[in-house]
Amino acid sequence: MNRSSSCGCSKAGLCSILRAGPQAAASISGSRNYPGVSGMVRLYQTDEGVIVFVQVSGLPQSDRPCRERIFGFHIHEGADCGGNMEDPLADAMAHYNPGKCEHPHHAGDLLPLFGNNGRALCLFLTNRFSVDEVMGKTVIIHDHPDDFTTQPSGNSGTKIACGVIRQTV
């Protein structure tokens, strides 16, 4: 069996979609308290939904064994990564939630990012939004994992990094 075919890398599969390039992307930068965080979020529109591909480095690390960090990851409704002294990323606003759903059913509630020596890599498919619907919105990384229960934001803690979703050329 051709190994590339078995992992979704057929002519019309995942590899083909990724090679074609994303329709939108967000360049991630850490807040003033987390300047070493950087990365990229790429969004690929498909017939089944949006493939979200996240690559981040410079994430805070735990110094205790068996305590690698897990980070909340969301799309927020704001169009800017600015803020104020109390919240450097306040302009990102709240989770993207056009359907006015309870948490964790906001369109912007996404999978957590699992830290791996200060890096994270995540790839998933979601039908909660289209690329066009989130264009100009922000993606946020929080310093704690989303508990998928607490209203309205999942108790995911401080916003540590942000990027604005923009159309790719």
Beta strands, then each sheet from edge to edge (+ up, - down):
strand 1: 24-30
strand 2: 38-46
strand 3: 49-57
strand 4: 70-71
strand 5: 73-76
strand 6: 113-114
strand 7: 120-126
strand 8: 138-142
strand 9: 159-164
strand 10: 166-167
sheet 1: 5+ 8- 9+ 1- 2+ 3- 7+
sheet 2: 5+ 8- 9+ 1- 10+
sheet 3: 4+ 6-
end
